[in-house]
């Protein structure tokens, strides 16, 4: 079933496994991406900042993104 979601769009459940396998993931409208780094999800923002997901200023927005079903693997 993972092959079906190898590039996306995919629910976060599959994006999570992509991150655990070293891939960067994002939503199509984002200029940044999320990646599994240092034992946590790091949010790489379009302005170059990197935020640990546990330090998000807006949990409602972050969890709304997690609930999305259109995650894709971010290209380098």
Buried (B, 14 or more C-beta within 10 A) or exposed (E): EEEEBEEBBBBBEBBBBBBEEEBBBBBEEBEBBBBBBEEEBBBBEEEEEEBEEEEBEEEEEBEEBBEBEBBBBBEE
